[in-house]
Amino acid sequence: MASQSDHKAAIIDGKAIAQTIRNEIAEEVRHLSQKYGKVPGLAVVIVGNRKDSQSYVSMKRKACAEVGIISLDIDLPEDVSQVDLIAKVHELNANPDVHGILVQLPLPKHINEEKVLSEISIEKDVDGFHPLNIGKLAMKGREPLFLPCTPKGCLELLSRSGISIKGKKAVVVGRSNIVGLPVSLLLLKADATVTVVHSHSHDPESIIREADIIIAAAGQAMMIKGSWIKPGAAVIDVGTNAIDDSSRKSGYRLVGDVDFQEACKVAGWVTPVPGGVGPMTVAMLLKNTLDGAERVIAQ
């Protein structure tokens, strides 16, 4: 038998899988356009000028253009009032050419995020964060209209890599509203046995070691070591952490929540950072927008 040191995990190429999905979406959009003379529309609302938010938004706009989805850009000043922001959301709810509404988070401190998100029409909630969509996700036998993009992308990576979830032990590291919590609910729906590890968990290492599937979404650079991973496990790394690297022009590099080099020697499958989950999040946003449009246009 080959020694442990020769083992190489299969690298899940999120970039390539996302591109395949984008090609499928572009095909569907062409079909809608030819058959009904309509294409999906996504409204992207950004408040203020945070650098990271700006770059996410321009990436989303570019991706829309690539698949033929019309993106409506709503740029609002940092000091916009909550009332005005909600009025803008209502206006987009009423616009029949808009099939998806995305409010880029985080919002400035003076605005109540929860209040704004719950004003988005559930039929246009392509981020999947409306309390009704999350509530349905949490219940057996109910289906949300939309699933949150990053969790949906994680499961899509597993299924397109031929990794079955049913009956497997899955450990989710982190319990954020955006990734950890919804991905744990999705895994439950897919019949996994799910454990959530968080900052108050005792001995996270021994819990993670049991997992057939690890979803790492804690926001802690390289927290999960090779020795924490069960041989042959599937590791989906959602973390994106900047660490100092003087050899890079930018002065930093991006790493995940998993020690990638070590994980490759033990795991069965592993996603890289960057190039793993990231591209999938945007692809799932486009897919949700397409689904929202199809419900309206092709009914």
C-alpha positions in Angstrom: 0.0 0.0 0.0 1.2 3.5 -0.7 2.5 5.3 2.4 0.4 8.2 3.9 2.9 10.7 2.6 2.2 9.8 -1.0 -1.5 10.4 -0.6 -2.9 13.3 -2.7 -6.5 14.5 -2.2 -8.6 15.2 -5.2 -8.8 18.9 -5.6 -12.3 20.2 -6.2 -12.0 22.9 -8.9 -14.7 25.4 -7.9 -13.7 27.6 -10.8 -14.3 25.0 -13.4 -17.5 23.7 -11.8 -18.9 27.3 -11.6 -18.0 27.9 -15.2 -20.0 24.8 -16.2 -23.0 26.1 -14.2 -22.6 29.5 -15.8 -22.7 27.9 -19.3 -25.9 26.0 -18.3 -27.4 29.3 -17.1 -26.5 31.2 -20.2 -28.2 28.4 -22.3 -31.4 28.7 -20.2 -31.4 32.6 -20.4 -31.1 32.3 -24.2 -34.1 29.9 -24.2 -36.2 32.4 -22.1 -35.2 35.2 -24.4 -36.1 33.3 -27.6 -39.4 31.8 -26.3 -40.8 34.7 -24.2 -38.7 37.7 -25.3 -37.7 38.3 -21.7 -34.5 37.8 -19.7 -33.9 37.7 -15.9 -33.1 40.9 -14.1 -31.0 41.3 -10.9 -31.0 44.5 -8.9 -27.8 45.0 -6.9 -28.1 47.6 -4.1 -24.9 48.9 -2.6 -24.8 51.5 0.2 -21.6 53.5 0.8 -18.2 52.7 -0.7 -16.5 49.9 1.2 -13.7 48.5 -1.0 -14.6 44.9 -0.4 -18.3 45.4 -1.1 -17.4 47.4 -4.3 -15.2 44.5 -5.6 -17.9 41.8 -4.8 -20.5 43.9 -6.6 -18.4 44.5 -9.7 -17.7 40.7 -9.8 -21.5 40.0 -9.6 -22.3 42.6 -12.3 -19.7 41.1 -14.7 -21.0 37.6 -14.1 -24.5 38.7 -14.9 -23.3 40.2 -18.2 -21.6 37.0 -19.1 -24.8 34.9 -18.9 -27.2 37.5 -20.3 -28.8 38.5 -17.1 -29.6 42.3 -16.9 -28.1 43.9 -13.8 -29.6 47.0 -12.4 -27.1 49.0 -10.4 -28.4 51.0 -7.4 -25.6 52.9 -5.7 -26.7 54.7 -2.6 -24.7 57.1 -0.4 -23.2 56.0 3.0 -25.6 58.3 4.9 -28.8 57.2 3.1 -31.7 56.9 5.7 -33.2 53.5 6.5 -36.6 54.9 5.3 -35.1 55.8 1.9 -33.4 52.5 1.5 -36.6 50.6 2.3 -38.5 52.8 -0.2 -35.9 51.8 -2.8 -36.4 48.1 -2.0 -40.2 48.5 -2.3 -39.8 50.2 -5.7 -37.7 47.2 -6.8 -40.3 44.7 -5.4 -42.9 46.4 -7.6 -40.7 46.4 -10.8 -41.7 43.4 -13.0 -38.4 43.4 -14.8 -36.5 42.7 -11.6 -36.6 39.1 -10.6 -33.9 39.2 -7.9 -32.9 41.8 -5.4 -29.6 41.7 -3.6 -28.7 44.2 -0.9 -24.9 44.0 -0.4 -24.0 43.4 3.3 -22.7 44.8 5.6 -24.9 47.9 5.7 -23.8 51.0 7.6 -24.2 51.0 11.4 -27.3 53.3 11.4 -29.3 50.9 9.3 -31.0 47.8 10.8 -30.0 44.9 8.5 -32.7 42.6 9.6 -35.4 45.2 8.9 -34.2 45.9 5.4 -33.8 42.2 4.4 -37.3 41.3 5.6 -38.7 44.1 3.3 -37.4 42.3 0.2 -40.2 40.4 -1.5 -39.8 36.6 -0.7 -40.2 36.0 -4.5 -37.1 38.1 -5.2 -35.0 37.1 -2.3 -32.1 35.6 -4.4 -29.7 35.8 -1.3 -32.1 33.4 0.5 -31.9 35.4 3.7 -35.6 36.4 4.1 -36.8 35.0 7.5 -39.5 33.1 5.6 -37.0 31.4 3.3 -34.7 30.5 6.3 -37.7 29.3 8.3 -38.8 27.0 5.5 -35.3 25.7 5.1 -35.3 24.8 8.8 -38.5 22.7 8.6 -39.0 19.2 7.3 -41.2 18.9 4.3 -41.0 22.6 3.4 -39.1 24.1 0.6 -37.8 27.6 0.6 -38.1 29.6 -2.7 -34.4 30.3 -2.6 -31.4 28.8 -0.8 -28.6 31.1 0.4 -25.9 31.2 -2.3 -22.7 30.0 -0.4 -24.4 27.0 1.3 -26.1 26.0 -1.9 -22.7 26.3 -3.7 -21.1 24.0 -1.0 -23.7 21.2 -1.6 -23.4 21.7 -5.4 -19.6 21.1 -5.1 -20.2 17.9 -3.2 -22.9 16.6 -5.6 -20.9 17.5 -8.8 -17.9 15.8 -7.3 -19.9 12.6 -6.8 -19.8 12.8 -3.0 -22.9 11.4 -1.4 -24.3 13.1 1.7 -27.0 10.7 2.9 -26.2 8.9 6.2 -22.7 10.6 6.3 -21.4 12.4 9.4 -21.0 16.1 8.5 -19.3 18.7 10.7 -19.9 22.4 10.1 -17.4 24.7 11.7 -18.9 28.1 12.4 -22.6 29.1 12.9 -23.0 32.4 11.0 -26.4 33.3 9.5 -24.8 33.5 6.1 -23.0 30.2 5.9 -22.7 27.9 9.0 -26.3 27.9 10.1 -28.0 27.5 6.7 -25.4 24.9 5.4 -26.1 22.8 8.5 -29.8 22.9 7.7 -29.2 22.0 4.1 -27.0 19.0 5.1 -29.8 17.9 7.5 -32.3 18.1 4.6 -29.9 15.9 2.5 -30.0 13.3 5.3 -26.6 13.8 6.9 -25.9 13.5 10.6 -24.9 17.0 11.4 -22.8 18.5 14.2 -22.0 22.3 14.4 -18.7 23.3 16.0 -18.4 26.9 17.3 -16.4 29.0 19.6 -17.9 27.5 22.7 -17.5 23.8 21.6 -15.2 21.7 23.8 -12.4 19.8 22.0 -13.4 20.8 18.4 -10.5 18.6 17.1 -12.0 15.3 18.3 -15.4 16.3 16.8 -14.0 17.3 13.5 -11.9 14.1 13.3 -15.2 12.0 13.2 -16.5 13.8 10.0 -16.9 12.3 6.6 -17.7 15.8 5.4 -16.2 19.0 6.8 -17.6 22.4 6.0 -15.2 25.0 7.4 -16.7 28.4 7.8 -15.2 29.9 11.0 -13.1 32.7 9.6 -10.0 31.5 11.3 -6.9 31.2 9.1 -5.7 27.6 8.8 -7.4 26.6 12.0 -8.1 23.0 10.9 -4.9 21.0 10.8 -4.2 17.8 8.8 -4.3 15.8 12.0 -7.9 16.9 12.6 -9.1 15.3 9.3 -10.3 11.8 9.0 -8.5 10.0 6.1 -10.6 10.2 3.0 -13.0 12.9 4.2 -14.4 15.6 1.9 -13.3 19.1 3.0 -15.2 22.2 1.8 -13.3 25.3 2.9 -15.4 28.5 2.9 -12.9 30.6 4.8 -11.2 33.5 3.1 -8.5 35.0 5.3 -5.8 37.4 4.4 -2.4 36.6 6.0 0.8 38.6 5.7 3.1 37.4 2.9 6.1 39.7 2.1 6.8 37.7 -1.1 3.6 38.9 -2.6 3.2 42.3 -4.3 0.1 43.0 -2.3 1.9 42.1 0.9 -0.6 39.3 1.8 -2.2 36.1 0.4 -5.5 34.5 0.9 -5.9 31.2 2.9 -8.8 29.2 4.0 -9.9 27.9 7.5 -8.1 24.6 6.6 -4.4 24.0 6.3 -4.5 23.1 2.6 -1.0 21.6 2.3 -1.7 19.2 5.3 -5.3 18.5 4.2 -4.1 17.3 0.8 -2.1 14.5 2.4 -5.1 13.1 4.3 -8.5 14.1 2.9 -10.2 12.4 0.0 -11.3 15.7 -1.5 -10.5 19.3 -0.7 -11.4 22.7 -2.1 -8.6 25.3 -2.6 -8.7 28.9 -1.5 -9.1 30.9 -3.7 -10.8 29.0 -6.5 -13.1 26.7 -4.5 -16.3 27.9 -2.9 -15.9 31.6 -4.0 -16.8 31.2 -7.7 -19.7 29.0 -6.7 -21.3 31.7 -4.6 -21.6 34.0 -7.6 -22.8 31.1 -9.9 -25.6 30.2 -7.3 -26.7 33.9 -7.2 -27.1 33.7 -11.0 -29.0 30.4 -10.7 -31.3 31.8 -8.1 -32.0 34.9 -10.3 -32.7 32.6 -13.2 -35.1 30.4 -11.1 -36.9 33.5 -9.9 -37.3 34.7 -13.4 -38.6 31.4 -14.7 -41.2 31.3 -12.0 -42.6 34.6 -13.3 -41.9 34.4 -17.1 -42.6 30.7 -17.9 -45.6 30.1 -15.7 
